[in-house]
Amino acid sequence: MRDTRLAAAKTRFITPGLVIINSVAFLLVVIQSKGLEPSALDLVQCGANFGPKTLNGQWWRLLSNTFLHASVPHLLFNMVVLFDLGMLVETLVGNGNMLLLYLLSGVGGSLASLAVHPQVVGVGASGAVFGLCGGLAGLMMQRDNPFHLALRRALLKRMFIFIGLNLAYGVVQKQIDVAAHLGGLVTGFAIGMVLLKRPKGYAWSGPRILVGAMVTVVLFVVAANNLRILVRAPLAAETQVSAREELIPESAVAELVRFLDLDTRVVQLYNSKQQEYQGGRLRTMAMALTINVEILPPWRLGSEQFLKVPSHPARLGKLRTEVVQYMKLREEGWVTLALGLRNNDAGKIRRGLLRQDEAELAAARIRHSIAAE
């Protein structure tokens, strides 16, 4: 016989602590952005989940984004649900289990979001909160779980209320990350199935479960790493298909695709060199030289060729304008960054990196506009 009693928490401090951390993080973002609704750029700079950043070595964004929120209603909704559901889960499974369930569910939701739409800026604790719901469901699925009928009904009621609130919020707020919700839910369910499995007289084996959870996360990361091609490559193909629908001249399509292919190669080179520089494997002057010699010359040549693309029909003209704006941000960022590195000017380095972030967001908008048409 197994003792399936849960490691119930006598003092619940993890849930209130998570609510405080989320609230303080939002306050810090508001102070930096000087507004109650931070822009996408502000959120990216503070740690949002964004494919071009996350998939290029900044994997910490998979967790940091779960403590960021885009607005006051977004924060309040998630914190109300987190406090209500989290206090219940923490009481049932204990402090350590609660924290593990919350964090890993958040990462699972972030990975799912990254896989479905790597070009979208993602923030919010909803994936982690859905993981708490999934964790409860996983616990109740255990054949020898200790929940009596009345408690099961109460738990199911909480979960239905949670799902109902999310549906209601979805009607008001259209930009709901369903992928993050489902990723967190599935991750939480899997962890919930594990938390109850412990032999009689044996304390909760944190290391055992943590190792299993880390293996799961590594598998997720390996899968997500294969999604790099989704960050840039599809834009050229999508442009070709969309172009045929409006009979855009073949020469214009060819020039667009040529520039977008060049953009993919040059930006990938920059990202790889940037990782080497940040990791201390590339010296400051070598990074500046790379930008001036290997990145800017082919970029400028491709830009000159692209500017020969006609601005008609109307749809092509709109796309051309968006790409030109993107080009200006990208080039300005590289020029400013190289100057800052060469002159050891921290201010210019920051401005250069800021322009690179703005360029990534502009590229994401271009892809979204193409996909939406």
Rosetta blueprint (number, residue, H / E / L):
1 M L
2 R L
3 D L
4 T L
5 R L
6 L L
7 A L
8 A L
9 A L
10 K L
11 T L
12 R L
13 F L
14 I H
15 T H
16 P H
17 G H
18 L H
19 V H
20 I H
21 I H
22 N H
23 S H
24 V H
25 A H
26 F H
27 L H
28 L H
29 V H
30 V H
31 I H
32 Q H
33 S H
34 K L
35 G L
36 L L
37 E L
38 P L
39 S L
40 A H
41 L H
42 D H
43 L H
44 V H
45 Q H
46 C H
47 G L
48 A L
49 N E
50 F L
51 G H
52 P H
53 K H
54 T H
55 L L
56 N L
57 G L
58 Q L
59 W L
60 W L
61 R H
62 L H
63 L H
64 S H
65 N H
66 T H
67 F H
68 L L
69 H L
70 A L
71 S L
72 V H
73 P H
74 H H
75 L H
76 L H
77 F H
78 N H
79 M H
80 V H
81 V H
82 L H
83 F H
84 D H
85 L H
86 G H
87 M H
88 L H
89 V H
90 E H
91 T H
92 L H
93 V H
94 G L
95 N H
96 G H
97 N H
98 M H
99 L H
100 L H
101 L H
102 Y H
103 L H
104 L H
105 S H
106 G H
107 V H
108 G H
109 G H
110 S H
111 L H
112 A H
113 S H
114 L H
115 A H
116 V H
117 H L
118 P L
119 Q L
120 V L
121 V L
122 G E
123 V L
124 G L
125 A L
126 S H
127 G H
128 A H
129 V H
130 F H
131 G H
132 L H
133 C H
134 G H
135 G H
136 L H
137 A H
138 G H
139 L H
140 M H
141 M H
142 Q L
143 R L
144 D L
145 N L
146 P L
147 F L
148 H L
149 L H
150 A H
151 L H
152 R H
153 R H
154 A H
155 L H
156 L H
157 K H
158 R H
159 M H
160 F H
161 I H
162 F H
163 I H
164 G H
165 L H
166 N H
167 L H
168 A H
169 Y H
170 G H
171 V H
172 V H
173 Q L
174 K L
175 Q L
176 I L
177 D L
178 V H
179 A H
180 A H
181 H H
182 L H
183 G H
184 G H
185 L H
186 V H
187 T H
188 G H
189 F H
190 A H
191 I H
192 G H
193 M H
194 V H
195 L H
196 L L
197 K L
198 R L
199 P L
200 K L
201 G L
202 Y L
203 A L
204 W L
205 S L
206 G H
207 P H
208 R H
209 I H
210 L H
211 V H
212 G H
213 A H
214 M H
215 V H
216 T H
217 V H
218 V H
219 L H
220 F H
221 V H
222 V H
223 A H
224 A H
225 N H
226 N L
227 L L
228 R H
229 I H
230 L H
231 V H
232 R H
233 A L
234 P H
235 L H
236 A H
237 A H
238 E H
239 T H
240 Q H
241 V H
242 S H
243 A H
244 R H
245 E H
246 E L
247 L L
248 I L
249 P L
250 E H
251 S H
252 A H
253 V H
254 A H
255 E H
256 L H
257 V H
258 R H
259 F H
260 L H
261 D H
262 L H
263 D H
264 T H
265 R H
266 V H
267 V H
268 Q H
269 L H
270 Y H
271 N H
272 S H
273 K H
274 Q H
275 Q H
276 E H
277 Y H
278 Q H
279 G L
280 G L
281 R L
282 L L
283 R L
284 T H
285 M H
286 A H
287 M H
288 A H
289 L H
290 T H
291 I H
292 N H
293 V H
294 E H
295 I H
296 L H
297 P H
298 P H
299 W H
300 R H
301 L H
302 G H
303 S H
304 E H
305 Q H
306 F H
307 L L
308 K L
309 V L
310 P L
311 S L
312 H L
313 P L
314 A H
315 R H
316 L H
317 G H
318 K H
319 L H
320 R H
321 T H
322 E H
323 V H
324 V H
325 Q H
326 Y H
327 M H
328 K H
329 L H
330 R H
331 E H
332 E H
333 G H
334 W H
335 V H
336 T H
337 L H
338 A H
339 L H
340 G H
341 L H
342 R H
343 N H
344 N L
345 D L
346 A H
347 G H
348 K H
349 I H
350 R H
351 R H
352 G H
353 L H
354 L H
355 R H
356 Q H
357 D H
358 E H
359 A H
360 E H
361 L H
362 A H
363 A H
364 A H
365 R H
366 I H
367 R H
368 H H
369 S H
370 I H
371 A H
372 A H
373 E L
